[in-house]
Amino acid sequence: MSDRAARLAAFLSGLAASPDADEADAAVTDLRAIVDAWPTAVLLRVFLVWALWWADRRDEARRETELLAEVAGDTHVDHYNLARLYRTFGDPDSARRHALLARRFAEDDTEIGDADEILADPGSTA
């Protein structure tokens, strides 16, 4: 995955929160095309899940999160992002499971703190 693709995915993810439904749908469609080009790129899938959530396509966002969990690696970032998504979706058990993995793969105190913040309240939607 190129840095340019990641920047574009971040931009499109933000557009999916547009109050204009056509603009939001177009952003999701374009973002999905990028994800399809790099199907194992975890960060791109994270952007897609957030885009779907913000575009009020909640069931799709949950399904994509399950696909994301399948391609996630043994990294703090992958599991931290999954923990945040599951917490947002109101699934504290999955949020806790991925926060524990994020903590296990943490490489510094900041990453440990990120995981601990979710572990302190995995049911929060904050």
Secondary structure, DSSP 4 states (H G I P E B T S, - for coil): --HHHHHHHHHHHHHTT-S-HHHHHHHHHHHHHHHHHSTT-HHHHHHHHHHHHHTT-HHHHHHHHHHHHHH--SSHHHHHHHHHHHHHTT-HHHHHHHHHHHHHT--SHHHHHHHHHHHH-TT---
